[in-house]
Each structure stands twice: as structure tokens, then as C-alpha cells.
Amino acid sequence: MKILFLQYWYDFYGGIETVNDTLANQFVKDGFDVSILCLWKTGKSEYVYSNNYSKSFINNEPKRESYKKIINEIFKFKLSKSLYDIKKNLKFYSSRKKDYKDFSNKINTINPDFIIVSNPALIEFVPKKYLSKTVIHLHSGFQFYLEQKKLTKKILKYNNKIKSFVWLSPNTVKQAKEIGFTNSTYMFDPVRIKSDVDNKLLNKKIVFIGRLAPEKRVGLLTEIFNKSNLNADGWQLDIYGDGDKLNINLYDGVCMQGATNDVKKVLLNSSVLALTSEYEGFSMVVLEAYACGVPVIVFNYGAVCPEVVYNNVTGYIIEQNNATEYTEKLKELCTNYNLRKKMGENAKKMVEKFYPEKIAQRWYKLFRGEL
């Protein structure tokens, strides 16, 4: 059987790309012919790639000038510059239209038995004859699709045309069906990390790992850490990730570590994973922490949260915006070693159901029409 993943970016390392790479490797191990077809290459240095499956892209990412820039040029009578940028944008749209057509033609050339569309908007470029063999894999939390009404309306038209919509969890499926996505099932994301190391959780390190984006509220996490006064007891908050550092105060004990290419090493040298996100999709880093025997503390970030974070078992789920309770529970995790160790052991056991070989079995049921 030929399985084809469709995604936007060839050389971008994010959640979608990580999940696809993990699934593709497992599908290959299980004897399938797997390809990942991407629209564009961005020219960034980091990307997911494995020699076990075929990966290709249609073109380098097209670039255009902003309309605001062109309007400013016109008002400033920089007519030759504005004309140049207008022509550049016309070329951009022409190039993009050709890329879409080549993308569709490439799907025909590969002639897959099953297609997994990882960026929902790409469904428009799947040839009609393959729609019944196609699933749209929705990687974002349900709140995202409530907010992105135009995209949601567009993909909802495919409800009775494709094989299935694949959501992040049973709770997400329930929400989706309430607004018309009746042809839906779920797949948990697979964790890419495994570890046989017994993490003693003795290092006095709390870690955040992720993008420094507004919804992650890393500034709030540093405030909580500062109020906890854990620094006085030798604890340190290490923040791993790139992005906007504008609202992050560097209190005593807070260390900006930049991005990391070795999440496993970081987690094995840590004792608590702390997230303060307003919302998340699946939050892969939670499972990665589990794999390394690290308990977690999070705000309730959405429908998937209680299906991944087991409150009082593998860590703590705190009611959104209740910084006081978050501070108290964080202190409890850090000062009560036996509690921390027990939760870490529970996490290590719990992660097994998220291993790629387990997740793949549910995908195979979908391929066979058993879901």
C-alpha cells in the first residue's frame, strides 16, 4: 500500500512535521510504501527528513511584497519602485498557481492508495478521484477551528466526500460533530522519544520547552516562578525555545537557554515540565516529558488536556488563569520528592500507549475501513 502525506513545508521543523515524520517511519517499518509531498521549501536550516521514506517539494517558497509597502510607495511618489513591486506580486500569484497545479499532478504521478492531508487547506488540490481515499488530519486544537471560520467552512464541504476527518482526541471529535463534522474519528499523536534511563528527578530544574509565542504565556510562568520563591531553595527555571522575549522578565533563577535540538537530554536532566499555555493542540512536549519520567504542571489548555495529562497522577491540571493554585502546586511538586518521583513513574508507564507502534495500529484500522 502507498501512503502519501501532504504538507506545506519541506524544511520546517514543527508539530505537524514531527508527527508526520514519526508516523512515516513507523509505517515504513510495518511494510508500507510512504511518501511526504510538500508544496514549498523555505530555505530554513532545520527540517525533518528520513532516508526510510521519500520526501519531495514542488518549488522554493514564492515571495511577495506587502500591500501596505506598495501603498506607501505610491503615496511617496516612488512610482517606479511601486510598479516593480506590483509586477513582483503578479509574478508571485502566477508562480503560486503553477505550484498548486504541479502539486496536484504530482499526486497523480505518485498514485497513492491513501492520502493524509496535514494542512487542511491543501485538500483543494487533491484530485477528485482520490478524495474517498483521503483523510484530513487536524493537528490544531478545536478552538482554532472555531476561530478560523473561513477555513472551517471551506473544509466542512468535504464532510461527505473524504474518508474521514481525523481529530486529536475523543473529546475533540465530540465537539466537531456538534458543528457538522459528522464524518470524524481521532488519532492520538505518537511520541517520538523513548528512554530506558531511570530519571531520579534530583536536579532542581523546572523546564519550559516550546515556541515563545503569546499563547504560551512564558512571561506568566516566570512571574509564577518568582512568586514561588523556589529560587531560594536552589531551583532554576530553564526556558528552551525561540520567539518573542519582550514580556519575559529574567528573575533570579530564570535562564533563557535558546532552542534545543536534544529535547530528550534536556528532559532527562530536569525534574518538572511547566507549561502555562492558554490553549494547545496535542502538546507533544507533555508526552516527551512522560517518556523521560518527568511529571508536568499545566493550565487546562483545551479538550485534549484531560486525555493526556492525568490530574494528580502524572502531574497537575490547573484551572485557567488560577496563578495562585499553579504556584502552590508547583511548589508542592518541587518540595515533595516522593510525590514528584511517583508522578514521574506514573508518567513513564502512561506514555506507552502513545508509542508509534501502538498509534499506527489505529491508523491501520482506518485504512481498512474499520473505524
C-alpha positions in Angstrom: 0.0 0.0 0.0 1.2 3.5 -0.9 0.6 6.2 1.8 1.1 9.8 0.9 1.3 12.7 3.4 0.6 16.2 2.1 2.1 19.2 3.9 3.1 22.8 3.2 6.8 22.9 4.2 9.7 20.7 3.3 12.3 22.2 5.7 10.4 23.5 8.6 10.5 21.6 12.0 7.2 22.0 13.8 4.5 19.8 15.3 2.9 18.7 12.0 6.3 17.8 10.5 7.4 15.9 13.7 4.2 13.8 13.8 4.4 13.0 10.1 8.0 12.0 10.3 7.3 9.7 13.3 4.2 8.1 11.6 6.0 7.8 8.3 8.9 5.9 9.9 6.6 3.6 11.7 4.5 2.9 8.5 7.8 2.0 6.7 8.8 -0.3 9.5 5.4 -2.0 9.1 6.0 -2.6 5.4 4.2 0.3 3.7 5.5 2.5 0.8 5.5 6.0 2.2 6.0 9.5 0.7 5.7 13.0 2.0 4.9 15.6 -0.6 5.4 19.3 0.3 4.4 22.4 -1.6 7.4 24.6 -0.7 10.9 24.7 0.5 11.6 27.7 2.8 15.4 27.6 2.9 15.5 27.3 6.7 18.2 25.2 8.2 16.2 22.7 10.2 13.9 20.1 8.7 12.7 16.6 9.4 13.9 14.0 7.0 14.5 10.3 7.0 16.0 8.0 4.4 13.3 5.5 5.1 10.7 7.3 3.1 10.5 9.6 0.0 10.3 13.3 0.6 9.9 16.0 -2.0 8.8 19.5 -2.7 7.3 21.4 -5.6 9.1 24.7 -5.5 11.0 27.2 -3.4 8.6 29.3 -1.4 7.4 32.3 -3.5 7.8 35.7 -2.0 5.7 38.9 -2.4 5.8 42.4 -1.1 3.1 43.6 1.4 0.3 45.7 0.0 1.0 48.3 2.8 4.5 48.7 1.5 3.3 49.3 -2.1 0.6 51.8 -1.0 3.2 53.7 1.0 5.5 53.8 -2.1 2.6 55.2 -4.2 1.8 57.9 -1.7 5.5 58.9 -1.6 5.5 59.0 -5.4 8.1 56.2 -5.6 6.2 55.1 -8.7 9.0 53.0 -10.3 9.5 51.1 -7.1 5.8 50.5 -6.6 5.5 49.3 -10.2 8.4 46.9 -9.7 6.7 45.5 -6.5 3.3 45.2 -8.3 4.9 43.2 -11.0 6.7 41.1 -8.4 3.4 40.3 -6.8 1.8 39.4 -10.1 4.7 37.0 -10.7 4.2 35.6 -7.1 0.5 34.8 -7.8 1.3 33.3 -11.2 4.0 31.1 -9.6 1.8 30.0 -6.8 -1.0 29.0 -9.2 1.5 26.9 -11.1 2.8 25.3 -7.9 -0.7 24.2 -7.0 -1.2 22.6 -10.4 2.1 20.8 -10.2 1.2 19.7 -6.7 -2.0 18.0 -8.0 -0.1 16.5 -10.9 2.5 15.0 -8.6 -0.2 13.4 -6.5 -1.5 11.7 -9.7 2.1 10.6 -10.5 2.5 9.0 -7.1 -0.9 7.4 -7.4 -1.3 6.7 -3.6 -3.7 4.2 -2.0 -4.2 6.5 0.9 -3.7 10.3 1.4 -3.2 12.1 4.8 -3.7 15.8 4.3 -1.8 17.5 7.2 -2.6 21.2 6.4 -6.4 21.3 5.8 -6.3 23.9 3.0 -4.3 21.5 0.9 -7.5 19.4 0.4 -8.4 21.7 -2.5 -5.5 20.4 -4.6 -6.3 16.7 -4.1 -7.7 15.3 -7.4 -11.3 14.3 -7.0 -10.6 10.6 -7.8 -8.6 10.4 -4.6 -11.0 12.1 -2.2 -12.6 8.9 -1.0 -9.1 7.7 0.0 -8.2 10.9 1.8 -8.3 11.9 5.4 -7.8 15.5 6.7 -5.6 15.2 9.8 -6.4 18.2 12.0 -3.4 18.9 14.2 -4.7 22.1 15.9 -7.0 22.2 19.0 -10.7 22.6 18.3 -10.7 26.2 19.5 -8.5 27.1 16.5 -11.2 25.9 14.1 -13.9 27.8 15.9 -11.9 30.9 15.4 -10.8 30.2 11.8 -14.4 30.3 10.5 -13.5 30.7 6.8 -11.2 27.7 6.8 -13.7 25.6 8.8 -16.5 26.4 6.3 -14.2 25.5 3.5 -13.2 22.1 4.8 -16.6 21.2 6.1 -17.8 21.0 2.5 -15.7 17.8 2.2 -17.5 16.0 5.1 -19.3 13.5 2.8 -16.5 13.4 0.1 -13.4 12.2 2.0 -12.8 9.1 4.0 -12.7 10.9 7.4 -11.7 13.9 9.4 -9.1 12.9 11.9 -9.0 14.9 15.2 -6.7 14.9 18.2 -8.9 13.1 20.7 -12.4 11.7 21.5 -13.3 15.0 23.2 -12.3 16.9 20.1 -14.4 14.5 17.9 -17.4 15.1 20.1 -17.1 18.9 19.7 -16.5 18.6 15.9 -19.6 16.5 15.4 -21.7 19.2 17.2 -20.9 21.7 14.4 -21.4 19.3 11.5 -18.2 17.3 11.1 -20.1 14.0 11.3 -17.5 12.0 9.4 -14.9 12.1 12.1 -12.6 10.0 14.2 -9.5 10.6 16.2 -5.8 9.6 16.4 -3.6 10.5 19.3 -0.2 11.8 18.2 2.7 9.4 18.6 5.6 10.3 20.9 9.0 10.3 19.1 11.1 9.8 22.3 11.8 6.6 24.2 14.1 6.3 27.1 15.3 3.5 29.3 17.1 5.9 31.7 15.8 6.0 35.2 15.4 9.7 35.8 15.9 10.2 39.5 14.3 13.7 39.3 17.0 15.1 41.7 18.1 18.0 39.6 16.4 21.2 40.8 15.4 22.2 37.3 11.9 23.2 36.1 11.8 23.4 32.3 9.6 25.0 29.6 10.2 23.8 26.0 8.3 25.3 23.1 7.9 28.4 20.9 8.0 31.7 22.7 4.6 32.6 21.3 1.9 34.8 23.1 -0.5 31.9 23.7 2.3 30.1 25.6 2.5 32.9 28.2 6.0 32.3 29.2 6.1 35.7 30.9 3.3 34.4 33.3 5.4 31.3 34.0 8.4 33.4 35.1 6.1 35.5 37.3 4.8 32.3 39.0 8.3 31.0 39.5 9.4 34.3 41.0 6.4 34.3 43.4 7.0 30.7 44.4 10.4 31.7 45.9 11.8 28.3 44.7 15.0 30.0 43.6 15.9 30.5 47.3 15.9 26.7 47.6 18.2 26.3 44.7 15.6 25.6 42.0 16.1 27.0 38.4 13.6 27.7 35.6 15.2 26.9 32.2 13.3 28.2 29.2 14.1 26.5 25.9 12.7 28.0 22.6 12.9 30.8 20.2 10.5 33.7 19.6 9.3 36.9 21.3 11.1 37.5 24.6 9.6 41.0 25.1 7.3 40.1 28.1 9.6 37.7 29.8 11.2 39.0 33.0 14.5 37.4 33.9 14.1 37.0 37.6 16.7 35.3 39.7 16.9 31.6 38.7 15.3 32.1 35.3 17.6 31.1 32.5 16.9 31.6 28.7 18.5 28.6 27.0 17.5 29.2 23.4 16.2 26.4 21.2 17.3 22.9 21.7 17.8 20.0 19.2 18.0 17.5 22.1 14.7 17.6 24.0 15.4 14.2 25.4 18.7 15.3 27.0 17.1 18.4 28.5 14.2 16.4 30.0 16.4 13.7 31.5 18.3 16.5 33.3 15.1 18.1 34.6 12.5 17.3 37.3 9.4 19.2 36.3 7.9 20.3 32.9 5.9 23.5 33.4 3.5 24.9 30.7 1.3 28.0 31.1 -0.4 27.9 27.7 -3.8 29.5 27.1 -4.5 26.8 24.6 -2.7 23.9 22.9 -3.4 21.3 20.3 -1.9 18.0 21.5 1.2 19.4 23.3 3.7 16.8 22.2 6.2 18.0 24.8 4.0 16.6 27.5 4.4 13.1 26.1 8.1 13.7 25.6 8.3 14.6 29.3 6.4 11.4 30.2 8.9 9.3 28.1 11.7 10.8 30.3 9.8 10.1 33.6 9.1 13.8 34.2 5.8 15.0 35.8 4.1 18.0 34.3 2.1 21.0 35.5 -0.2 22.8 33.0 -3.2 25.1 32.8 -6.2 23.4 31.3 -5.3 24.1 27.7 -8.3 22.5 25.9 -10.3 19.4 25.1 -7.2 17.2 24.8 -5.7 18.2 28.1 -7.5 15.7 30.4 -7.0 12.9 27.9 -3.2 13.4 28.1 -2.5 14.9 31.5 -3.9 12.7 34.3 -4.5 15.1 37.1 -2.9 14.1 40.4 -1.4 11.1 38.6 1.1 12.3 36.1 1.1 15.9 37.1 -1.4 18.7 37.8 -4.0 20.4 35.6 -4.7 23.9 36.9 -7.9 25.9 36.1 -7.1 28.5 33.5 -5.6 31.7 34.9 -5.6 30.5 38.5 -2.0 31.6 39.1 -2.3 31.2 42.8 -3.1 27.5 42.6 -0.5 27.0 39.9 2.1 28.5 42.3 1.1 26.3 45.2 1.1 23.1 43.1 4.4 23.9 41.5 5.9 24.4 45.0 4.4 21.1 46.1 5.9 19.2 43.1 9.3 20.7 43.8 9.4 20.3 47.5 7.8 16.9 47.8 10.3 14.4 46.3 8.3 11.3 46.9 5.2 12.9 45.1 7.4 14.0 42.2 9.0 10.6 41.8 5.7 8.8 42.0 4.1 11.0 39.3 7.2 10.6 37.1 6.9 6.8 37.4 3.2 7.0 36.5 4.1 9.2 33.5 6.7 6.7 32.3 4.0 3.9 32.4 1.3 6.1 30.8 3.4 7.1 27.8 3.5 3.5 26.4 0.0 3.8 24.8 1.4 6.8 22.8 4.3 4.9 21.2 4.3 5.0 17.4 3.7 1.2 17.1 0.6 1.5 19.2 -0.8 4.6 17.4 -0.1 3.1 14.0 -2.5 0.2 14.7 -5.4 2.6 14.9 -4.4 4.2 11.6 -4.4 0.7 10.0 -7.9 0.2 11.2 -8.9 3.4 9.5 -7.1 2.3 6.3 -9.1 -1.0 6.4 -12.4 0.9 6.9 -12.9 -0.4 10.5 -13.3 3.0 12.1 
